[in-house]
Amino acid sequence: MKAKLSNANISPKKMNLVAGLVRKASVVDALNTLKFANKKAAKVLYKVVASAMSNAENNFGQKREELMIEEVKVTKGQTLKRFIPVSRGRAHPLVHVYSHVIVMLKAGIEIQKPVKKAAKKTEAVKKTTKKS
């Protein structure tokens, strides 16, 4: 259950700041946090998390209340290289970095089998009597 966005028009450093807000959170809480965050990266990440949630609902039959964000990966994408002319015939480089975002979800409520504890064995102390 995942969603991927390639070459988002924002640097990975800025995207990773917002991604840190929603790591290991439930999907409903993450969407509420991203909806009201005042960052450009929040809007982009909101769409990716919503896409991953709808993938989980439609393809795997999961309920949105039970979904948790397992992992949010933000990596470096393409680099756009340009030059800005400055005085004396020189040029300064302008490097614009894009980012890739991968959101992986998991079912938050996992059914665990109860572990049976080993019963304590009590041995009765046998009293022995000596005949005289």
The first five atom37 places (N, CA, C, CB, O) and aatype in JSON, in Angstrom:
{
  "aatype": [12, 11, 0, 11, 10, 15, 2, 0, 2, 9, 15, 14, 11, 11, 12, 2, 10, 19, 0, 7, 10, 19, 1, 11, 0, 15, 19, 19, 3, 0, 10, 2, 16, 10, 11, 13, 0, 2, 11, 11, 0, 0, 11, 19, 10, 18, 11, 19, 19, 0, 15, 0, 12, 15, 2, 0, 6, 2, 2, 13, 7, 5, 11, 1, 6, 6, 10, 12, 9, 6, 6, 19, 11, 19, 16, 11, 7, 5, 16, 10, 11, 1, 13, 9, 14, 19, 15, 1, 7, 1, 0, 8, 14, 10, 19, 8, 19, 18, 15, 8, 19, 9, 19, 12, 10, 11, 0, 7, 9, 6, 9, 5, 11, 14, 19, 11, 11, 0, 0, 11, 11, 16, 6, 0, 19, 11, 11, 16, 16, 11, 11, 15],
  "atom_mask": [
    [1, 1, 1, 1, 1],
    [1, 1, 1, 1, 1],
    [1, 1, 1, 1, 1],
    [1, 1, 1, 1, 1],
    [1, 1, 1, 1, 1],
    [1, 1, 1, 1, 1],
    [1, 1, 1, 1, 1],
    [1, 1, 1, 1, 1],
    [1, 1, 1, 1, 1],
    [1, 1, 1, 1, 1],
    [1, 1, 1, 1, 1],
    [1, 1, 1, 1, 1],
    [1, 1, 1, 1, 1],
    [1, 1, 1, 1, 1],
    [1, 1, 1, 1, 1],
    [1, 1, 1, 1, 1],
    [1, 1, 1, 1, 1],
    [1, 1, 1, 1, 1],
    [1, 1, 1, 1, 1],
    [1, 1, 1, 0, 1],
    [1, 1, 1, 1, 1],
    [1, 1, 1, 1, 1],
    [1, 1, 1, 1, 1],
    [1, 1, 1, 1, 1],
    [1, 1, 1, 1, 1],
    [1, 1, 1, 1, 1],
    [1, 1, 1, 1, 1],
    [1, 1, 1, 1, 1],
    [1, 1, 1, 1, 1],
    [1, 1, 1, 1, 1],
    [1, 1, 1, 1, 1],
    [1, 1, 1, 1, 1],
    [1, 1, 1, 1, 1],
    [1, 1, 1, 1, 1],
    [1, 1, 1, 1, 1],
    [1, 1, 1, 1, 1],
    [1, 1, 1, 1, 1],
    [1, 1, 1, 1, 1],
    [1, 1, 1, 1, 1],
    [1, 1, 1, 1, 1],
    [1, 1, 1, 1, 1],
    [1, 1, 1, 1, 1],
    [1, 1, 1, 1, 1],
    [1, 1, 1, 1, 1],
    [1, 1, 1, 1, 1],
    [1, 1, 1, 1, 1],
    [1, 1, 1, 1, 1],
    [1, 1, 1, 1, 1],
    [1, 1, 1, 1, 1],
    [1, 1, 1, 1, 1],
    [1, 1, 1, 1, 1],
    [1, 1, 1, 1, 1],
    [1, 1, 1, 1, 1],
    [1, 1, 1, 1, 1],
    [1, 1, 1, 1, 1],
    [1, 1, 1, 1, 1],
    [1, 1, 1, 1, 1],
    [1, 1, 1, 1, 1],
    [1, 1, 1, 1, 1],
    [1, 1, 1, 1, 1],
    [1, 1, 1, 0, 1],
    [1, 1, 1, 1, 1],
    [1, 1, 1, 1, 1],
    [1, 1, 1, 1, 1],
    [1, 1, 1, 1, 1],
    [1, 1, 1, 1, 1],
    [1, 1, 1, 1, 1],
    [1, 1, 1, 1, 1],
    [1, 1, 1, 1, 1],
    [1, 1, 1, 1, 1],
    [1, 1, 1, 1, 1],
    [1, 1, 1, 1, 1],
    [1, 1, 1, 1, 1],
    [1, 1, 1, 1, 1],
    [1, 1, 1, 1, 1],
    [1, 1, 1, 1, 1],
    [1, 1, 1, 0, 1],
    [1, 1, 1, 1, 1],
    [1, 1, 1, 1, 1],
    [1, 1, 1, 1, 1],
    [1, 1, 1, 1, 1],
    [1, 1, 1, 1, 1],
    [1, 1, 1, 1, 1],
    [1, 1, 1, 1, 1],
    [1, 1, 1, 1, 1],
    [1, 1, 1, 1, 1],
    [1, 1, 1, 1, 1],
    [1, 1, 1, 1, 1],
    [1, 1, 1, 0, 1],
    [1, 1, 1, 1, 1],
    [1, 1, 1, 1, 1],
    [1, 1, 1, 1, 1],
    [1, 1, 1, 1, 1],
    [1, 1, 1, 1, 1],
    [1, 1, 1, 1, 1],
    [1, 1, 1, 1, 1],
    [1, 1, 1, 1, 1],
    [1, 1, 1, 1, 1],
    [1, 1, 1, 1, 1],
    [1, 1, 1, 1, 1],
    [1, 1, 1, 1, 1],
    [1, 1, 1, 1, 1],
    [1, 1, 1, 1, 1],
    [1, 1, 1, 1, 1],
    [1, 1, 1, 1, 1],
    [1, 1, 1, 1, 1],
    [1, 1, 1, 1, 1],
    [1, 1, 1, 0, 1],
    [1, 1, 1, 1, 1],
    [1, 1, 1, 1, 1],
    [1, 1, 1, 1, 1],
    [1, 1, 1, 1, 1],
    [1, 1, 1, 1, 1],
    [1, 1, 1, 1, 1],
    [1, 1, 1, 1, 1],
    [1, 1, 1, 1, 1],
    [1, 1, 1, 1, 1],
    [1, 1, 1, 1, 1],
    [1, 1, 1, 1, 1],
    [1, 1, 1, 1, 1],
    [1, 1, 1, 1, 1],
    [1, 1, 1, 1, 1],
    [1, 1, 1, 1, 1],
    [1, 1, 1, 1, 1],
    [1, 1, 1, 1, 1],
    [1, 1, 1, 1, 1],
    [1, 1, 1, 1, 1],
    [1, 1, 1, 1, 1],
    [1, 1, 1, 1, 1],
    [1, 1, 1, 1, 1],
    [1, 1, 1, 1, 1],
    [1, 1, 1, 1, 1]
  ],
  "atom_positions": [
    [[0.85, -1.16, 0.0], [0.0, 0.0, 0.0], [0.89, 1.23, 0.0], [-0.96, 0.0, 1.21], [1.36, 1.68, 1.04]],
    [[1.12, 1.75, -1.19], [2.0, 2.9, -1.28], [1.58, 3.8, -2.43], [3.45, 2.45, -1.46], [0.78, 3.43, -3.29]],
    [[2.15, 4.99, -2.41], [1.96, 5.96, -3.48], [3.29, 6.66, -3.71], [0.82, 6.99, -3.15], [4.07, 6.86, -2.78]],
    [[3.54, 7.02, -4.96], [4.81, 7.62, -5.31], [4.59, 8.86, -6.16], [5.7, 6.61, -6.07], [3.72, 8.88, -7.03]],
    [[5.37, 9.9, -5.89], [5.35, 11.11, -6.68], [6.77, 11.38, -7.14], [4.78, 12.33, -5.87], [7.68, 11.48, -6.32]],
    [[6.96, 11.48, -8.44], [8.29, 11.72, -8.99], [8.42, 13.17, -9.43], [8.58, 10.78, -10.17], [7.49, 13.76, -9.98]],
    [[9.59, 13.73, -9.18], [9.96, 15.07, -9.62], [8.98, 16.15, -9.17], [10.08, 15.09, -11.12], [8.46, 16.92, -9.99]],
    [[8.73, 16.2, -7.88], [7.93, 17.28, -7.32], [8.75, 18.57, -7.37], [7.49, 16.96, -5.85], [9.96, 18.55, -7.12]],
    [[8.11, 19.66, -7.68], [8.81, 20.93, -7.89], [9.08, 21.62, -6.56], [7.98, 21.85, -8.8], [8.63, 22.74, -6.32]],
    [[9.84, 20.93, -5.7], [10.25, 21.48, -4.42], [11.5, 20.72, -3.97], [9.09, 21.38, -3.34], [11.65, 19.54, -4.3]],
    [[12.37, 21.38, -3.25], [13.61, 20.73, -2.86], [13.35, 19.66, -1.8], [14.62, 21.76, -2.33], [12.41, 19.77, -1.02]],
    [[14.18, 18.62, -1.77], [13.96, 17.55, -0.81], [14.14, 18.0, 0.64], [14.9, 16.42, -1.1], [13.52, 17.44, 1.54]],
    [[14.96, 19.01, 0.86], [15.17, 19.51, 2.21], [13.89, 20.13, 2.77], [16.32, 20.53, 2.22], [13.54, 19.91, 3.93]],
    [[13.2, 20.9, 1.94], [11.95, 21.53, 2.37], [10.84, 20.49, 2.53], [11.51, 22.59, 1.36], [10.02, 20.58, 3.44]],
    [[10.83, 19.5, 1.64], [9.81, 18.46, 1.71], [10.02, 17.57, 2.95], [9.85, 17.6, 0.43], [9.05, 17.13, 3.57]],
    [[11.27, 17.32, 3.29], [11.57, 16.46, 4.41], [11.17, 17.09, 5.75], [13.04, 16.13, 4.42], [10.85, 16.38, 6.7]],
    [[11.19, 18.41, 5.82], [10.73, 19.09, 7.04], [9.26, 18.8, 7.32], [10.96, 20.61, 6.92], [8.88, 18.55, 8.46]],
    [[8.45, 18.85, 6.28], [7.02, 18.59, 6.44], [6.76, 17.09, 6.62], [6.24, 19.13, 5.22], [5.85, 16.7, 7.36]],
    [[7.55, 16.26, 5.95], [7.37, 14.81, 6.07], [7.64, 14.34, 7.5], [8.3, 14.08, 5.1], [7.07, 13.35, 7.94]],
    [[8.5, 15.05, 8.21], [8.78, 14.69, 9.6], [7.57, 14.87, 10.51], [0.0, 0.0, 0.0], [7.5, 14.25, 11.58]],
    [[6.63, 15.71, 10.11], [5.43, 15.93, 10.92], [4.49, 14.73, 10.92], [4.68, 17.15, 10.43], [3.77, 14.5, 11.89]],
    [[4.5, 13.96, 9.83], [3.49, 12.91, 9.68], [4.05, 11.5, 9.75], [2.78, 13.09, 8.39], [3.29, 10.54, 9.63]],
    [[5.35, 11.35, 9.93], [5.9, 10.0, 10.03], [5.36, 9.29, 11.26], [7.44, 10.05, 10.07], [5.25, 9.88, 12.33]],
    [[5.02, 8.0, 11.08], [4.51, 7.12, 12.16], [3.19, 7.61, 12.74], [5.55, 7.01, 13.27], [2.89, 7.31, 13.9]],
    [[2.4, 8.35, 11.99], [1.11, 8.84, 12.46], [-0.01, 8.09, 11.75], [0.97, 10.38, 12.23], [0.23, 7.42, 10.74]],
    [[-1.2, 8.19, 12.27], [-2.33, 7.6, 11.57], [-2.66, 8.47, 10.35], [-3.57, 7.46, 12.5], [-2.34, 9.66, 10.32]],
    [[-3.28, 7.87, 9.36], [-3.53, 8.58, 8.11], [-4.51, 9.73, 8.3], [-4.07, 7.61, 7.05], [-4.33, 10.8, 7.72]],
    [[-5.52, 9.53, 9.11], [-6.52, 10.58, 9.34], [-5.86, 11.78, 10.03], [-7.7, 10.04, 10.2], [-6.11, 12.93, 9.65]],
    [[-5.03, 11.51, 11.05], [-4.34, 12.61, 11.73], [-3.34, 13.31, 10.82], [-3.62, 12.08, 12.97], [-3.19, 14.53, 10.87]],
    [[-2.67, 12.53, 9.98], [-1.68, 13.11, 9.06], [-2.36, 14.04, 8.05], [-0.92, 11.99, 8.32], [-1.84, 15.12, 7.76]],
    [[-3.51, 13.61, 7.53], [-4.21, 14.46, 6.56], [-4.7, 15.74, 7.21], [-5.38, 13.7, 5.95], [-4.67, 16.8, 6.58]],
    [[-5.16, 15.67, 8.45], [-5.59, 16.88, 9.15], [-4.41, 17.81, 9.42], [-6.29, 16.51, 10.48], [-4.53, 19.03, 9.3]],
    [[-3.27, 17.25, 9.78], [-2.08, 18.07, 10.02], [-1.62, 18.76, 8.75], [-0.95, 17.21, 10.59], [-1.29, 19.94, 8.76]],
    [[-1.6, 18.01, 7.65], [-1.13, 18.57, 6.39], [-2.1, 19.59, 5.8], [-0.89, 17.46, 5.38], [-1.7, 20.52, 5.1]],
    [[-3.38, 19.4, 6.09], [-4.39, 20.3, 5.54], [-4.21, 21.72, 6.08], [-5.79, 19.78, 5.87], [-4.46, 22.7, 5.36]],
    [[-3.8, 21.83, 7.34], [-3.7, 23.15, 7.97], [-2.27, 23.64, 8.11], [-4.34, 23.11, 9.31], [-2.04, 24.7, 8.69]],
    [[-1.29, 22.9, 7.58], [0.1, 23.37, 7.6], [0.28, 24.44, 6.53], [1.1, 22.19, 7.38], [-0.25, 24.31, 5.42]],
    [[1.01, 25.48, 6.86], [1.16, 26.62, 5.96], [2.46, 26.5, 5.17], [1.14, 27.95, 6.76], [3.33, 27.37, 5.25]],
    [[2.59, 25.42, 4.4], [3.77, 25.19, 3.58], [3.34, 24.66, 2.22], [4.74, 24.19, 4.28], [2.3, 24.01, 2.09]],
    [[4.16, 24.94, 1.21], [3.88, 24.41, -0.13], [4.04, 22.9, -0.14], [4.81, 25.06, -1.18], [3.28, 22.19, -0.8]],
    [[5.02, 22.41, 0.6], [5.28, 20.96, 0.65], [4.12, 20.21, 1.29], [6.57, 20.68, 1.43], [3.9, 19.04, 0.98]],
    [[3.38, 20.87, 2.17], [2.25, 20.21, 2.83], [1.14, 19.88, 1.83], [1.7, 21.1, 3.95], [0.51, 18.83, 1.93]],
    [[0.91, 20.77, 0.88], [-0.12, 20.52, -0.12], [0.27, 19.35, -1.02], [-0.37, 21.77, -0.96], [-0.56, 18.52, -1.38]],
    [[1.55, 19.3, -1.39], [2.04, 18.22, -2.25], [1.97, 16.88, -1.51], [3.48, 18.5, -2.71], [1.5, 15.89, -2.06]],
    [[2.42, 16.87, -0.26], [2.42, 15.65, 0.53], [1.01, 15.2, 0.88], [3.23, 15.85, 1.81], [0.76, 14.0, 0.99]],
    [[0.09, 16.14, 1.04], [-1.31, 15.81, 1.31], [-1.88, 14.95, 0.17], [-2.16, 17.1, 1.47], [-2.56, 13.95, 0.42]],
    [[-1.58, 15.34, -1.07], [-2.1, 14.6, -2.21], [-1.5, 13.2, -2.29], [-1.81, 15.35, -3.5], [-2.19, 12.25, -2.68]],
    [[-0.24, 13.05, -1.93], [0.41, 11.74, -1.99], [-0.15, 10.82, -0.91], [1.94, 11.88, -1.83], [-0.42, 9.65, -1.18]],
    [[-0.34, 11.34, 0.3], [-0.9, 10.53, 1.39], [-2.35, 10.15, 1.08], [-0.82, 11.29, 2.74], [-2.76, 9.02, 1.34]],
    [[-3.11, 11.08, 0.53], [-4.5, 10.78, 0.16], [-4.55, 9.73, -0.94], [-5.23, 12.06, -0.3], [-5.45, 8.88, -0.94]],
    [[-3.62, 9.77, -1.87], [-3.56, 8.77, -2.93], [-3.21, 7.39, -2.37], [-2.55, 9.18, -3.99], [-3.8, 6.39, -2.78]],
    [[-2.27, 7.34, -1.44], [-1.91, 6.07, -0.81], [-3.08, 5.5, -0.01], [-0.68, 6.24, 0.1], [-3.3, 4.29, 0.0]],
    [[-3.84, 6.38, 0.65], [-5.0, 5.95, 1.42], [-6.07, 5.38, 0.5], [-5.56, 7.11, 2.24], [-6.67, 4.34, 0.8]],
    [[-6.33, 6.04, -0.61], [-7.35, 5.54, -1.53], [-6.9, 4.25, -2.22], [-7.69, 6.6, -2.58], [-7.73, 3.39, -2.53]],
    [[-5.58, 4.1, -2.46], [-5.07, 2.84, -2.98], [-5.32, 1.7, -2.0], [-3.57, 2.96, -3.29], [-5.69, 0.59, -2.41]],
    [[-5.11, 1.97, -0.72], [-5.32, 0.93, 0.29], [-6.79, 0.56, 0.41], [-4.8, 1.41, 1.65], [-7.13, -0.61, 0.6]],
    [[-7.67, 1.55, 0.3], [-9.1, 1.27, 0.4], [-9.62, 0.5, -0.81], [-9.88, 2.57, 0.55], [-10.34, -0.48, -0.66]],
    [[-9.25, 0.95, -2.0], [-9.8, 0.34, -3.22], [-9.14, -0.98, -3.57], [-9.65, 1.29, -4.37], [-9.82, -1.93, -3.96]],
    [[-7.82, -1.06, -3.44], [-7.11, -2.25, -3.89], [-7.0, -3.34, -2.84], [-5.75, -1.88, -4.34], [-6.97, -4.53, -3.18]],
    [[-6.94, -2.96, -1.56], [-6.71, -3.94, -0.51], [-7.86, -4.06, 0.48], [-5.45, -3.59, 0.22], [-7.8, -4.89, 1.38]],
    [[-8.89, -3.25, 0.34], [-10.06, -3.34, 1.21], [-9.81, -2.92, 2.65], [0.0, 0.0, 0.0], [-10.46, -3.45, 3.55]],
    [[-8.9, -2.01, 2.88], [-8.59, -1.54, 4.23], [-9.51, -0.39, 4.62], [-7.11, -1.1, 4.33], [-10.07, 0.3, 3.76]],
    [[-9.67, -0.2, 5.93], [-10.44, 0.94, 6.43], [-9.48, 2.08, 6.73], [-11.26, 0.55, 7.7], [-8.38, 1.85, 7.24]],
    [[-9.9, 3.31, 6.42], [-9.0, 4.44, 6.58], [-8.67, 4.74, 8.03], [-9.6, 5.66, 5.94], [-7.61, 5.3, 8.31]],
    [[-9.53, 4.37, 8.97], [-9.26, 4.62, 10.38], [-8.16, 3.71, 10.92], [-10.52, 4.44, 11.21], [-7.51, 4.05, 11.91]],
    [[-7.94, 2.57, 10.28], [-6.96, 1.6, 10.77], [-5.59, 1.78, 10.12], [-7.45, 0.2, 10.52], [-4.64, 1.1, 10.51]],
    [[-5.45, 2.67, 9.14], [-4.2, 2.82, 8.41], [-3.22, 3.73, 9.15], [-4.47, 3.37, 7.02], [-3.6, 4.75, 9.73]],
    [[-1.96, 3.33, 9.12], [-0.87, 4.1, 9.72], [0.17, 4.37, 8.64], [-0.24, 3.35, 10.94], [0.33, 3.59, 7.7]],
    [[0.89, 5.48, 8.78], [1.97, 5.77, 7.86], [3.21, 5.04, 8.37], [2.23, 7.32, 7.73], [3.72, 5.33, 9.45]],
    [[3.67, 4.09, 7.57], [4.84, 3.31, 7.97], [6.14, 4.05, 7.63], [4.82, 1.94, 7.28], [7.08, 4.08, 8.43]],
    [[6.16, 4.65, 6.44], [7.41, 5.26, 5.99], [7.11, 6.37, 4.99], [8.34, 4.19, 5.36], [6.22, 6.24, 4.15]],
    [[7.86, 7.45, 5.09], [7.82, 8.52, 4.1], [9.25, 8.77, 3.65], [7.15, 9.84, 4.68], [10.07, 9.25, 4.43]],
    [[9.54, 8.44, 2.4], [10.88, 8.63, 1.85], [10.87, 9.85, 0.96], [11.36, 7.38, 1.07], [10.02, 9.99, 0.08]],
    [[11.83, 10.74, 1.18], [12.0, 11.9, 0.32], [13.43, 11.86, -0.2], [11.71, 13.25, 1.09], [14.38, 11.95, 0.57]],
    [[13.57, 11.71, -1.52], [14.9, 11.62, -2.11], [15.06, 12.69, -3.19], [15.13, 10.23, -2.7], [14.1, 13.33, -3.62]],
    [[16.3, 12.85, -3.61], [16.64, 13.87, -4.6], [16.22, 13.4, -5.99], [18.15, 14.19, -4.58], [16.46, 12.25, -6.36]],
    [[15.6, 14.28, -6.74], [15.18, 13.96, -8.1], [16.09, 14.62, -9.11], [0.0, 0.0, 0.0], [17.31, 14.69, -8.92]],
    [[15.51, 15.11, -10.2], [16.28, 15.77, -11.25], [16.85, 17.1, -10.76], [15.42, 15.98, -12.48], [16.34, 17.69, -9.81]],
    [[17.88, 17.55, -11.41], [18.48, 18.83, -11.1], [18.43, 19.71, -12.34], [19.94, 18.66, -10.59], [18.88, 19.31, -13.41]],
    [[17.9, 20.89, -12.18], [17.81, 21.85, -13.28], [18.96, 22.85, -13.11], [16.41, 22.59, -13.31], [19.03, 23.55, -12.1]],
    [[19.85, 22.91, -14.09], [21.02, 23.78, -13.98], [20.91, 24.94, -14.96], [22.32, 22.97, -14.24], [20.75, 24.74, -16.17]],
    [[21.0, 26.14, -14.44], [20.96, 27.35, -15.24], [22.05, 28.3, -14.73], [19.55, 28.03, -15.19], [22.65, 28.06, -13.69]],
    [[22.28, 29.37, -15.47], [23.27, 30.36, -15.06], [22.64, 31.74, -15.08], [24.51, 30.31, -15.97], [21.81, 32.05, -15.94]],
    [[23.05, 32.57, -14.13], [22.58, 33.95, -14.05], [23.77, 34.85, -14.39], [22.0, 34.27, -12.62], [24.81, 34.76, -13.74]],
    [[23.63, 35.72, -15.38], [24.75, 36.61, -15.71], [24.93, 37.68, -14.63], [24.52, 37.28, -17.08], [23.97, 38.26, -14.14]],
    [[26.17, 37.91, -14.28], [26.51, 38.96, -13.31], [27.56, 39.86, -13.95], [27.03, 38.34, -11.96], [27.88, 39.7, -15.12]],
    [[28.08, 40.8, -13.19], [28.99, 41.81, -13.74], [30.3, 41.19, -14.22], [29.28, 42.87, -12.69], [30.68, 40.09, -13.83]],
    [[30.98, 41.94, -15.06], [32.29, 41.59, -15.61], [32.26, 40.31, -16.44], [33.28, 41.45, -14.49], [33.27, 39.6, -16.52]],
    [[31.14, 40.01, -17.05], [31.05, 38.87, -17.94], [31.05, 37.51, -17.26], [0.0, 0.0, 0.0], [31.29, 36.49, -17.9]],
    [[30.78, 37.5, -15.97], [30.78, 36.24, -15.24], [29.37, 35.68, -15.17], [31.36, 36.44, -13.82], [28.41, 36.32, -15.59]],
    [[29.26, 34.46, -14.63], [27.95, 33.83, -14.46], [27.94, 33.06, -13.15], [27.61, 32.88, -15.65], [28.9, 32.37, -12.8]],
    [[26.83, 33.17, -12.43], [26.64, 32.4, -11.21], [25.68, 31.25, -11.5], [26.11, 33.29, -10.05], [24.69, 31.42, -12.2]],
    [[25.98, 30.08, -10.96], [25.09, 28.93, -11.23], [23.79, 29.02, -10.45], [25.8, 27.61, -10.88], [23.76, 29.51, -9.32]],
    [[22.73, 28.56, -11.06], [21.42, 28.45, -10.42], [21.03, 26.98, -10.52], [20.34, 29.4, -11.11], [20.78, 26.47, -11.61]],
    [[20.97, 26.3, -9.38], [20.68, 24.87, -9.35], [19.34, 24.68, -8.65], [21.81, 24.08, -8.62], [19.17, 25.03, -7.48]],
    [[18.39, 24.11, -9.38], [17.06, 23.84, -8.81], [16.89, 22.33, -8.72], [15.92, 24.49, -9.68], [16.96, 21.63, -9.73]],
    [[16.66, 21.83, -7.49], [16.58, 20.4, -7.25], [15.12, 19.99, -7.07], [17.42, 20.0, -6.01], [14.38, 20.64, -6.33]],
    [[14.71, 18.94, -7.74], [13.38, 18.37, -7.58], [13.46, 17.2, -6.61], [12.8, 17.91, -8.95], [14.55, 16.76, -6.25]],
    [[12.32, 16.69, -6.18], [12.34, 15.61, -5.2], [11.35, 14.51, -5.55], [12.04, 16.15, -3.8], [10.33, 14.75, -6.21]],
    [[11.67, 13.3, -5.11], [10.78, 12.15, -5.22], [10.22, 11.87, -3.84], [11.53, 10.89, -5.8], [10.94, 11.97, -2.84]],
    [[8.94, 11.51, -3.77], [8.29, 11.21, -2.5], [7.63, 9.83, -2.61], [7.24, 12.31, -2.11], [6.89, 9.57, -3.55]],
    [[7.9, 8.97, -1.62], [7.27, 7.65, -1.55], [6.63, 7.53, -0.17], [8.3, 6.49, -1.81], [7.29, 7.7, 0.85]],
    [[5.33, 7.23, -0.15], [4.59, 7.06, 1.1], [4.13, 5.61, 1.17], [3.38, 8.05, 1.2], [3.46, 5.11, 0.26]],
    [[4.49, 4.92, 2.26], [4.08, 3.54, 2.46], [3.19, 3.47, 3.7], [5.32, 2.6, 2.61], [3.51, 4.05, 4.74]],
    [[2.08, 2.75, 3.57], [1.12, 2.61, 4.66], [1.1, 1.17, 5.16], [-0.28, 3.04, 4.21], [1.51, 0.24, 4.46]],
    [[0.6, 1.01, 6.38], [0.37, -0.33, 6.92], [-0.91, -0.28, 7.75], [1.59, -0.82, 7.77], [-1.36, 0.78, 8.17]],
    [[-1.47, -1.46, 7.97], [-2.66, -1.54, 8.81], [-2.2, -1.35, 10.25], [-3.41, -2.91, 8.62], [-1.34, -2.09, 10.74]],
    [[-2.77, -0.38, 10.93], [-2.32, -0.03, 12.27], [-2.73, -1.01, 13.33], [0.0, 0.0, 0.0], [-1.99, -1.21, 14.3]],
    [[-3.89, -1.61, 13.19], [-4.37, -2.55, 14.19], [-4.05, -3.95, 13.7], [-5.9, -2.38, 14.46], [-4.68, -4.46, 12.78]],
    [[-3.08, -4.54, 14.33], [-2.7, -5.9, 13.96], [-3.23, -6.86, 15.01], [-1.16, -6.03, 13.8], [-3.08, -6.62, 16.21]],
    [[-3.83, -7.93, 14.56], [-4.37, -8.9, 15.48], [-3.24, -9.83, 15.9], [-5.55, -9.69, 14.85], [-2.64, -10.52, 15.08]],
    [[-2.97, -9.84, 17.19], [-1.92, -10.7, 17.7], [-2.54, -11.84, 18.48], [-0.93, -9.91, 18.58], [-3.51, -11.66, 19.21]],
    [[-1.97, -13.0, 18.32], [-2.45, -14.15, 19.06], [-1.97, -14.04, 20.5], [-1.97, -15.48, 18.42], [-0.82, -13.67, 20.75]],
    [[-2.84, -14.35, 21.45], [-2.41, -14.26, 22.84], [-1.34, -15.3, 23.14], [-3.61, -14.43, 23.8], [-1.4, -16.45, 22.69]],
    [[-0.37, -14.87, 23.9], [0.73, -15.75, 24.25], [0.37, -16.47, 25.54], [2.07, -14.97, 24.4], [0.06, -15.83, 26.55]],
    [[0.42, -17.79, 25.49], [0.11, -18.55, 26.69], [1.35, -18.64, 27.56], [-0.42, -19.97, 26.34], [2.44, -18.99, 27.09]],
    [[1.17, -18.32, 28.81], [2.29, -18.4, 29.74], [2.38, -19.83, 30.26], [2.12, -17.39, 30.9], [1.38, -20.51, 30.46]],
    [[3.59, -20.24, 30.46], [3.8, -21.59, 30.98], [3.31, -21.64, 32.41], [5.29, -22.01, 30.88], [3.64, -20.78, 33.23]],
    [[2.54, -22.66, 32.71], [2.01, -22.81, 34.06], [3.13, -23.21, 35.0], [0.86, -23.85, 34.1], [4.0, -24.01, 34.65]],
    [[3.11, -22.66, 36.19], [4.14, -23.0, 37.17], [3.83, -24.38, 37.74], [4.21, -21.93, 38.3], [2.72, -24.68, 38.17]],
    [[4.84, -25.17, 37.7], [4.67, -26.51, 38.24], [5.03, -26.48, 39.72], [5.55, -27.55, 37.46], [6.13, -26.1, 40.11]],
    [[4.09, -26.88, 40.51], [4.34, -26.96, 41.95], [4.4, -28.42, 42.33], [3.23, -26.21, 42.77], [3.48, -29.21, 42.08]],
    [[5.46, -28.74, 42.91], [5.63, -30.13, 43.34], [5.3, -30.21, 44.82], [7.07, -30.64, 43.06], [5.8, -29.47, 45.66]],
    [[4.47, -31.13, 45.08], [4.12, -31.34, 46.48], [5.31, -31.97, 47.19], [2.85, -32.24, 46.62], [5.94, -32.91, 46.71]],
    [[5.58, -31.43, 48.33], [6.69, -31.95, 49.1], [6.2, -33.19, 49.85], [7.26, -30.87, 50.09], [5.26, -33.14, 50.64]],
    [[6.86, -34.28, 49.57], [6.47, -35.53, 50.21], [7.18, -35.66, 51.54], [6.77, -36.74, 49.31], [8.4, -35.52, 51.65]],
    [[6.39, -35.91, 52.5], [6.97, -36.09, 53.81], [7.29, -37.57, 54.0], [6.01, -35.57, 54.93], [6.45, -38.45, 53.79]],
    [[8.47, -37.8, 54.37], [8.86, -39.18, 54.62], [9.02, -39.37, 56.12], [10.17, -39.55, 53.87], [9.63, -38.55, 56.81]],
    [[8.5, -40.42, 56.58], [8.62, -40.71, 58.02], [9.51, -41.94, 58.18], [7.2, -40.96, 58.68], [9.42, -42.92, 57.44]],
    [[10.34, -41.84, 59.13], [11.22, -42.95, 59.42], [10.6, -43.81, 60.49], [12.61, -42.47, 59.85], [10.08, -43.31, 61.49]],
    [[10.66, -45.09, 60.26], [10.17, -46.01, 61.28], [11.32, -46.35, 62.2], [9.56, -47.3, 60.66], [12.42, -46.67, 61.74]],
    [[11.08, -46.29, 63.47], [12.14, -46.58, 64.4], [12.1, -47.97, 64.95], [12.1, -45.63, 65.5], [12.96, -48.34, 65.76]]
  ]
}
